[in-house]
Amino acid sequence: MSQLQKARLFALDNNSFDFEFMFNPDVLSFKHAVKVKDAEGARTMQGTPKVSFEYPQARTLTLEKLMFDTYEDGSSVMEKYINQLVKSVKFWGFIQGTNSTSRPPIYMFVWGGQNYIRCFVETLSYKLTLFLPDGMPVRAEASLSLKEIDASNTQTGTRTYDPSQFGDRDKRTQPTQPVELNSDLPKRAQEKQKQCDQMRAEQKQLYEKSQQWWIYSAEQRQQFTQQAQQKGQQAQPVCDEATALTKISLQNSINNSG
């Protein structure tokens, strides 16, 4: 008899978005559709309406009546399961080097050895159905609509699925850094830029010392050169992150003002 496998949403961007369902879905409902354009008032000789075909629409997968229950351990079902799902329908800033983009997480819906769809969560609905005497929710029912998306919407170096490298167990270097889009973002960008400027200033001081032959010996100047190079290597990812955070903050400000 085959071993039970849990259905999962495997995040291509970062393991912090990975999600494993508590109970497997009973039904996977797929929908395929073709977009057509009606020619208003145009009819054939037989009286049937004329239509023109435009394009195949993105495939969707609907998961309904997904159950989550934390009654036995007395924990909050919101904190243990639902809040992680809510992250899937938020816009995040994804940083890779100096590049950044704002969008919801991209997933693969996998179940055992079956890789069903590359997608994002288009809709999420849930209801809380059981509470402890103190009001803590311990049971929930959720429904998800997953919409297919092409590979061009993910950044380079996305994660590859390995059943043993999932969620907190994935110790690999993550391809992107998610940033929550909130009111603290401009402040974070400024702090990161300040850190970058400080590290670059220290690097410059070390390089200047390496040129002062009338004060330091050749051996000391060589050490200063090596230290300056090391400081530059340490500063690069910090400065790249500062640039990306600034871009995300600016784009988020434009989106909110619009």
C-alpha positions as CSV (number, residue, x, y, z in Angstrom):
1,M,0.0,0.0,0.0
2,S,1.4,3.4,-1.0
3,Q,2.3,5.9,1.7
4,L,0.1,8.9,2.4
5,Q,1.4,12.1,0.8
6,K,0.3,15.6,1.7
7,A,-0.8,18.1,-1.0
8,R,1.5,21.2,-0.9
9,L,1.9,24.7,-2.3
10,F,5.6,24.9,-3.1
11,A,6.7,28.5,-3.4
12,L,9.1,29.1,-6.2
13,D,10.3,32.3,-4.7
14,N,11.2,31.6,-1.1
15,N,10.5,28.8,1.4
16,S,8.8,31.3,3.8
17,F,5.6,30.9,1.6
18,D,5.6,27.1,1.5
19,F,2.3,25.5,2.7
20,E,1.3,22.0,3.4
21,F,-2.4,21.1,3.7
22,M,-3.5,19.5,6.9
23,F,-6.0,17.2,5.1
24,N,-5.8,16.5,1.4
25,P,-8.5,17.8,-0.9
26,D,-11.3,15.5,-1.9
27,V,-11.6,16.9,-5.4
28,L,-9.4,18.9,-7.8
29,S,-11.6,21.0,-10.1
30,F,-9.9,22.2,-13.3
31,K,-11.3,24.7,-15.7
32,H,-10.1,25.4,-19.2
33,A,-11.7,28.1,-21.3
34,V,-11.3,30.0,-24.7
35,K,-11.8,33.7,-24.9
36,V,-14.1,34.6,-27.8
37,K,-15.4,38.0,-29.1
38,D,-18.9,38.4,-30.1
39,A,-19.5,40.5,-33.2
40,E,-22.5,42.5,-32.0
41,G,-25.4,42.2,-34.4
42,A,-23.5,40.1,-36.9
43,R,-25.2,36.9,-37.9
44,T,-24.6,34.1,-40.4
45,M,-27.1,33.3,-43.2
46,Q,-28.5,30.7,-40.8
47,G,-29.0,33.3,-38.1
48,T,-26.4,32.1,-35.7
49,P,-24.2,34.8,-34.1
50,K,-20.7,35.4,-35.5
51,V,-17.8,35.1,-33.1
52,S,-14.0,35.4,-33.4
53,F,-11.6,33.4,-31.3
54,E,-9.0,35.5,-29.3
55,Y,-6.9,33.3,-27.1
56,P,-7.0,30.3,-24.6
57,Q,-7.5,31.6,-21.1
58,A,-5.3,30.6,-18.2
59,R,-6.2,27.3,-16.6
60,T,-7.7,27.4,-13.1
61,L,-7.7,24.8,-10.3
62,T,-10.3,25.1,-7.5
63,L,-9.9,23.5,-4.1
64,E,-12.9,23.6,-1.9
65,K,-13.8,22.6,1.6
66,L,-10.3,22.4,2.9
67,M,-10.4,21.5,6.6
68,F,-8.0,22.7,9.3
69,D,-8.4,21.7,12.9
70,T,-6.2,22.6,15.9
71,Y,-8.7,21.6,18.6
72,E,-6.6,18.8,20.0
73,D,-3.4,20.9,20.6
74,G,-5.4,24.0,21.7
75,S,-3.5,26.3,19.3
76,S,-5.0,29.0,17.1
77,V,-6.0,27.7,13.6
78,M,-5.4,31.2,12.3
79,E,-1.8,31.3,13.5
80,K,-0.9,27.7,12.5
81,Y,-2.6,27.6,9.1
82,I,-4.8,30.4,7.8
83,N,-2.3,33.3,8.2
84,Q,0.2,31.4,6.0
85,L,-2.5,31.1,3.3
86,V,-3.3,34.8,3.7
87,K,0.3,35.6,2.7
88,S,-0.4,34.0,-0.7
89,V,-2.9,36.8,-1.7
90,K,-0.7,39.7,-0.6
91,F,1.7,41.7,-2.8
92,W,5.3,41.3,-1.7
93,G,8.5,42.9,-2.9
94,F,10.9,40.3,-4.2
95,I,14.6,41.3,-4.2
96,Q,17.3,39.6,-6.3
97,G,20.5,41.6,-6.5
98,T,19.5,45.1,-7.5
99,N,16.4,43.8,-9.2
100,S,13.0,43.9,-7.6
101,T,9.4,43.2,-8.5
102,S,6.1,43.5,-6.6
103,R,3.5,40.7,-6.9
104,P,2.0,37.8,-5.0
105,P,4.0,34.6,-4.5
106,I,4.3,32.0,-7.3
107,Y,3.7,28.4,-6.5
108,M,3.7,24.9,-7.8
109,F,0.7,22.8,-6.6
110,V,2.2,19.4,-5.9
111,W,0.8,16.2,-4.5
112,G,3.1,13.3,-4.0
113,G,4.8,12.8,-7.4
114,Q,2.2,14.8,-9.3
115,N,3.1,18.4,-10.3
116,Y,-0.2,19.8,-11.3
117,I,0.1,23.5,-12.0
118,R,2.4,26.6,-11.8
119,C,0.2,29.2,-10.3
120,F,-0.7,32.1,-8.0
121,V,-3.6,32.1,-5.5
122,E,-6.3,34.2,-7.3
123,T,-8.9,33.9,-4.5
124,L,-8.9,32.7,-0.9
125,S,-12.0,32.4,1.2
126,Y,-12.3,30.9,4.7
127,K,-14.6,30.6,7.6
128,L,-13.9,29.8,11.2
129,T,-16.3,27.1,12.5
130,L,-15.2,26.2,16.0
131,F,-13.9,28.2,19.0
132,L,-12.6,27.6,22.5
133,P,-14.4,29.2,25.4
134,D,-11.9,32.1,25.3
135,G,-12.8,32.8,21.7
136,M,-9.7,31.2,20.1
137,P,-10.5,29.7,16.7
138,V,-9.5,26.1,16.4
139,R,-11.3,24.9,13.2
140,A,-11.5,26.5,9.8
141,E,-12.8,25.6,6.3
142,A,-11.1,27.3,3.3
143,S,-11.4,27.4,-0.5
144,L,-8.7,28.4,-3.0
145,S,-8.7,29.3,-6.6
146,L,-5.3,28.8,-8.3
147,K,-4.6,30.4,-11.6
148,E,-2.0,29.2,-14.0
149,I,0.9,31.4,-14.8
150,D,3.9,31.2,-17.2
151,A,7.5,31.0,-16.2
152,S,8.3,34.6,-17.3
153,N,6.7,35.9,-14.1
154,T,9.3,34.2,-11.9
155,Q,12.8,35.5,-11.4
156,T,15.9,33.6,-12.4
157,G,17.2,30.9,-10.1
158,T,13.9,29.8,-8.7
159,R,13.6,26.9,-6.3
160,T,13.4,23.4,-7.6
161,Y,11.0,21.0,-5.8
162,D,12.5,18.4,-3.5
163,P,10.1,16.7,-1.1
164,S,12.7,16.7,1.7
165,Q,13.6,20.5,1.2
166,F,10.3,22.1,2.1
167,G,9.5,25.0,4.4
168,D,11.8,25.3,7.4
169,R,13.6,22.1,6.4
170,D,14.9,23.8,3.2
171,K,18.4,25.0,4.2
172,R,19.4,25.9,0.7
173,T,20.1,29.5,-0.2
174,Q,16.8,31.1,-1.2
175,P,16.7,32.8,-4.6
176,T,14.8,35.9,-3.5
177,Q,14.1,37.9,-0.4
178,P,10.5,38.7,0.2
179,V,9.7,42.2,1.6
180,E,6.3,43.0,3.0
181,L,4.9,46.2,1.4
182,N,3.9,48.4,4.3
183,S,4.4,51.9,5.7
184,D,7.8,50.9,7.2
185,L,9.3,50.2,3.7
186,P,10.7,53.8,3.1
187,K,12.4,53.7,6.5
188,R,13.9,50.3,5.9
189,A,15.3,51.5,2.6
190,Q,16.8,54.5,4.2
191,E,18.4,52.4,7.0
192,K,19.8,49.9,4.5
193,Q,21.2,52.8,2.4
194,K,22.8,54.3,5.5
195,Q,24.4,51.0,6.3
196,C,25.7,50.7,2.7
197,D,27.2,54.3,2.8
198,Q,28.9,53.5,6.1
199,M,30.5,50.3,4.7
200,R,31.6,52.1,1.6
201,A,33.2,54.9,3.7
202,E,35.1,52.3,5.7
203,Q,36.3,50.6,2.5
204,K,37.5,54.0,1.2
205,Q,39.4,54.7,4.4
206,L,41.2,51.4,4.1
207,Y,42.1,52.0,0.5
208,E,43.5,55.5,1.4
209,K,45.7,53.9,4.1
210,S,47.0,51.4,1.6
211,Q,48.4,54.3,-0.4
212,Q,50.1,56.1,2.4
213,W,53.6,54.7,1.9
214,W,55.2,57.4,4.0
215,I,53.3,56.2,7.1
216,Y,52.8,52.5,6.8
217,S,55.1,49.6,5.8
218,A,54.6,47.6,2.6
219,E,53.2,44.7,4.7
220,Q,50.7,47.0,6.4
221,R,49.6,48.5,3.1
222,Q,49.0,45.1,1.7
223,Q,46.9,44.2,4.7
224,F,44.8,47.4,4.2
225,T,44.3,46.5,0.6
226,Q,43.0,43.0,1.5
227,Q,40.8,44.4,4.2
228,A,39.4,47.0,1.7
229,Q,38.6,44.2,-0.7
230,Q,36.8,42.2,1.9
231,K,34.8,45.2,3.1
232,G,33.8,45.8,-0.5
233,Q,32.6,42.2,-0.9
234,Q,30.6,42.5,2.4
235,A,29.1,45.9,1.3
236,Q,27.9,44.7,-2.2
237,P,24.9,42.7,-1.1
238,V,23.9,45.4,1.4
239,C,24.1,48.1,-1.2
240,D,22.2,45.9,-3.7
241,E,19.4,45.4,-1.2
242,A,19.3,49.1,-0.5
243,T,18.9,49.8,-4.2
244,A,16.1,47.2,-4.5
245,L,14.3,48.4,-1.4
246,T,14.3,51.9,-2.8
247,K,12.9,50.7,-6.1
248,I,10.2,48.7,-4.3
249,S,9.3,51.6,-2.0
250,L,9.0,54.1,-4.9
251,Q,6.9,51.7,-7.0
252,N,4.7,50.9,-4.0
253,S,4.2,54.7,-3.4
254,I,3.2,55.2,-7.0
255,N,0.8,52.3,-6.9
256,N,-0.8,53.5,-3.7
257,S,-1.2,57.1,-5.0
258,G,-2.8,55.8,-8.2
